[in-house]
Amino acid sequence: MNVSKTLLLSCGLAVISLSGCATSMTPIKPVPRVDLPRFMGSWYVIASIPSFLEKRAYNAIETYTLEPNDHIATVFRYRNSGFTNPLKTIHSTGFVTPDSNDAVWGVQLIWPIKAQYIVAYLDPQYSQTIIARDKRDYVWIMARTPTIPAADYDALVARVKAMGYNIGDLRKVPQSWPESTAK
């Protein structure tokens, strides 16, 4: 099997894993409302229970752009296993779930599968967020800056734990940016 077919198969299996089935756990409660234009932009991944694609991610950052058709162009950039390794980029599309006040999306890496994406926490300044899933298999703690105060991190981890996640699976994502690029 050539490299491109292997990559496509791997991505397809990841998306199937991400899409998942219903769980017997209580559904995660999304935030009451997301102001999509305000939510757009870059978010540094501070910690996650990662998918297999991001298990060794460094300098992980997710960028959202609202498209004219109300879909969300998503670009996930990271370096695998070290700060100096080549930059990897994954493109996907977010589709807001109707009647969710823009807080629940389906994210599609490969058609036709959409992975569940719940904005489970969002601070009033739109500077920190938790993205979760009902299956409790993946979670992302993200911020507008590459680092956050320890007290903020601990509070976000406590929120993740209260949602029913095993925080022992949480991985802090190494972030190291020159001051001119870390906004």
C-alpha positions as CSV (number, residue, x, y, z in Angstrom):
1,M,0.0,0.0,0.0
2,N,1.5,3.4,-0.9
3,V,1.9,6.2,1.5
4,S,-1.1,8.3,0.4
5,K,-3.4,5.3,0.6
6,T,-2.0,4.5,4.1
7,L,-2.5,8.1,5.2
8,L,-6.1,8.1,3.8
9,L,-6.9,4.9,5.5
10,S,-5.5,6.1,8.8
11,C,-7.4,9.4,8.6
12,G,-10.6,7.5,7.7
13,L,-10.2,5.2,10.8
14,A,-9.5,8.2,13.0
15,V,-12.6,9.9,11.8
16,I,-14.7,6.8,12.3
17,S,-13.3,6.6,15.8
18,L,-14.0,10.3,16.4
19,S,-17.6,10.0,15.2
20,G,-18.5,7.3,17.7
21,C,-21.8,6.1,18.8
22,A,-24.2,7.2,21.6
23,T,-22.9,6.7,25.1
24,S,-24.8,5.7,28.2
25,M,-23.2,8.6,30.1
26,T,-25.1,11.8,30.7
27,P,-24.7,14.1,27.6
28,I,-22.3,16.9,28.1
29,K,-24.0,20.2,28.5
30,P,-22.9,22.8,25.9
31,V,-22.5,26.4,26.8
32,P,-25.8,28.4,26.4
33,R,-24.6,30.3,23.3
34,V,-21.4,30.9,21.2
35,D,-20.9,34.1,19.3
36,L,-19.3,32.5,16.3
37,P,-17.5,35.5,14.9
38,R,-16.0,36.1,18.3
39,F,-15.0,32.4,18.6
40,M,-13.2,32.4,15.3
41,G,-9.4,32.8,15.2
42,S,-6.6,30.9,16.7
43,W,-6.7,28.7,19.8
44,Y,-3.6,27.1,21.3
45,V,-4.1,23.6,22.5
46,I,-3.0,23.7,26.2
47,A,-3.9,20.1,27.0
48,S,-6.0,17.3,25.5
49,I,-7.0,13.7,25.6
50,P,-5.7,13.5,22.0
51,S,-6.7,11.6,18.9
52,F,-4.0,9.3,17.6
53,L,-3.0,12.0,15.1
54,E,-2.0,14.4,17.9
55,K,-0.6,12.1,20.6
56,R,2.9,13.7,20.2
57,A,1.9,17.1,19.1
58,Y,4.0,20.2,20.0
59,N,2.9,23.8,19.3
60,A,-0.6,22.6,18.5
61,I,-2.9,25.4,17.4
62,E,-6.4,25.3,15.9
63,T,-7.7,28.1,13.7
64,Y,-11.3,28.7,12.8
65,T,-12.6,30.8,10.0
66,L,-16.3,31.5,9.4
67,E,-17.1,30.9,5.7
68,P,-19.8,32.7,3.8
69,N,-22.0,29.6,3.8
70,D,-21.8,29.5,7.6
71,H,-19.5,26.5,7.7
72,I,-16.3,26.8,9.7
73,A,-13.0,26.2,8.0
74,T,-10.7,24.5,10.5
75,V,-7.0,24.3,10.3
76,F,-5.1,22.2,12.9
77,R,-1.3,22.8,12.8
78,Y,1.3,21.1,14.9
79,R,4.8,19.6,15.0
80,N,5.1,15.9,15.7
81,S,7.4,14.8,18.5
82,G,9.4,18.0,18.8
83,F,9.5,21.8,18.3
84,T,11.9,21.7,15.3
85,N,10.1,18.9,13.4
86,P,8.2,19.7,10.2
87,L,4.9,21.5,10.5
88,K,1.9,19.3,9.9
89,T,-1.5,20.7,8.9
90,I,-4.9,19.1,9.0
91,H,-7.9,20.8,7.3
92,S,-11.5,20.0,8.3
93,T,-14.9,21.7,8.1
94,G,-17.2,22.5,11.0
95,F,-21.0,22.4,10.6
96,V,-23.0,24.1,13.3
97,T,-25.8,21.9,14.6
98,P,-29.2,23.6,14.2
99,D,-30.8,24.9,17.4
100,S,-27.6,24.6,19.4
101,N,-27.0,28.3,19.7
102,D,-23.7,27.6,17.8
103,A,-22.3,25.6,20.7
104,V,-22.5,22.1,19.1
105,W,-20.8,21.3,15.7
106,G,-20.1,18.3,13.6
107,V,-16.5,18.5,12.3
108,Q,-15.8,16.7,9.1
109,L,-12.3,15.5,8.1
110,I,-13.5,13.0,5.5
111,W,-17.0,12.9,4.0
112,P,-19.5,11.8,5.1
113,I,-18.5,11.4,8.8
114,K,-18.8,14.3,11.2
115,A,-17.2,14.1,14.7
116,Q,-19.1,15.6,17.6
117,Y,-17.7,18.9,18.8
118,I,-19.3,20.5,21.9
119,V,-18.2,23.9,23.3
120,A,-18.6,22.7,26.9
121,Y,-16.9,25.7,28.5
122,L,-16.1,29.2,27.3
123,D,-15.0,32.0,29.5
124,P,-16.7,35.4,29.1
125,Q,-13.6,36.9,27.5
126,Y,-13.5,34.2,24.8
127,S,-9.9,33.5,25.9
128,Q,-10.2,29.9,27.3
129,T,-12.4,27.0,26.1
130,I,-13.0,23.3,26.6
131,I,-14.2,21.3,23.6
132,A,-15.7,17.9,24.6
133,R,-17.6,14.9,23.4
134,D,-20.4,12.8,24.9
135,K,-18.3,9.7,24.6
136,R,-15.6,11.2,26.9
137,D,-12.9,9.8,24.5
138,Y,-11.4,13.2,23.5
139,V,-11.2,16.6,25.0
140,W,-9.3,19.8,24.3
141,I,-8.4,22.6,26.7
142,M,-7.6,25.6,24.5
143,A,-6.6,29.3,25.0
144,R,-5.9,32.3,23.0
145,T,-2.3,32.3,24.4
146,P,0.2,29.5,24.3
147,T,0.3,29.3,28.1
148,I,-2.1,30.1,30.9
149,P,-1.7,30.6,34.7
150,A,-1.4,27.4,36.7
151,A,-4.6,28.3,38.6
152,D,-6.6,28.6,35.4
153,Y,-5.2,25.3,34.1
154,D,-6.1,23.5,37.4
155,A,-9.6,25.0,37.2
156,L,-10.1,23.9,33.6
157,V,-8.8,20.4,34.5
158,A,-11.3,20.3,37.3
159,R,-14.1,21.1,34.9
160,V,-12.9,18.3,32.5
161,K,-13.0,15.9,35.5
162,A,-16.5,17.1,36.5
163,M,-17.7,16.3,32.9
164,G,-16.8,12.6,33.6
165,Y,-13.4,12.4,31.8
166,N,-10.4,10.4,33.1
167,I,-8.0,13.2,33.7
168,G,-5.2,10.7,33.9
169,D,-5.4,10.5,30.1
170,L,-4.9,14.3,29.8
171,R,-1.7,15.4,28.1
172,K,-0.3,18.9,28.4
173,V,0.7,20.0,25.0
174,P,4.3,21.5,24.8
175,Q,4.1,25.1,23.5
176,S,7.2,27.2,22.8
177,W,6.8,30.3,20.6
178,P,8.9,33.3,20.0
179,E,7.4,36.3,21.7
180,S,6.6,37.9,18.4
181,T,4.3,35.0,17.4
182,A,2.7,34.2,20.7
183,K,-0.3,36.5,20.9
